[in-house]
C-alpha cells in the first residue's frame, strides 16, 4: 500500500481556473502548447496541479 505522498494532485482545467490563477481559455491554450504539465484521459485534460503551481512560482521568482 502507498501513503499517497507520491501521487500528484490532478485537477481539470475548470477546477484550476476556479482557483483564480488563470482563465479556462488560457489554461487550454497552454496545455495545447505543452507549457503546462497535463495529460488527457477520455477527452478530459487533467493538470498536475502541484507541478503547475511550482512552475508558476519559478516564473515569479525569475521576474524578480
C-alpha positions in Angstrom: 0.0 0.0 0.0 1.2 3.5 -0.7 0.7 6.5 1.6 -0.3 8.8 -1.3 2.7 11.1 -0.9 3.9 10.4 -4.5 0.5 10.7 -6.1 0.2 14.1 -7.9 -2.9 16.2 -7.4 -4.6 16.2 -10.7 -7.3 18.8 -11.5 -9.4 19.5 -14.5 -8.9 22.8 -16.4 -12.2 24.1 -14.9 -11.0 23.3 -11.3 -7.7 25.0 -11.8 -9.4 28.1 -13.3 -11.7 28.3 -10.2 -8.5 28.8 -8.1 -8.2 32.2 -9.9 -4.7 31.5 -11.2 -5.6 31.6 -14.9 -8.7 31.5 -17.1 -10.0 28.3 -18.6 -9.2 29.7 -22.1 -5.6 30.5 -21.2 -5.1 27.1 -19.5 -6.5 25.3 -22.6 -4.1 27.2 -24.8 -1.1 26.5 -22.5 -2.0 22.8 -22.4 -2.2 22.7 -26.2 1.2 24.3 -26.5 2.7 21.8 -24.0 3.6 24.5 -21.5 1.5 23.1 -18.6 2.1 19.6 -17.1 -1.1 17.8 -18.1 -2.5 14.6 -19.5 -5.6 13.8 -21.5 -7.9 11.0 -20.3 -11.1 10.3 -22.2 -11.2 13.8 -23.8 -10.7 15.4 -20.3 -7.5 17.3 -19.7 -6.0 16.8 -16.2 -3.4 19.2 -14.9 -0.7 18.2 -12.4 -1.6 21.0 -10.0 1.4 20.7 -7.7 3.8 20.8 -10.6 1.9 23.7 -12.2 2.0 25.8 -9.1 5.7 25.0 -8.7 6.2 26.1 -12.3 4.4 29.4 -11.7 6.4 30.0 -8.6 9.7 29.5 -10.5 8.5 32.0 -13.2 7.5 34.5 -10.5 11.0 34.1 -8.9 12.6 34.7 -12.3 10.8 38.0 -12.7 12.3 39.5 -9.6 
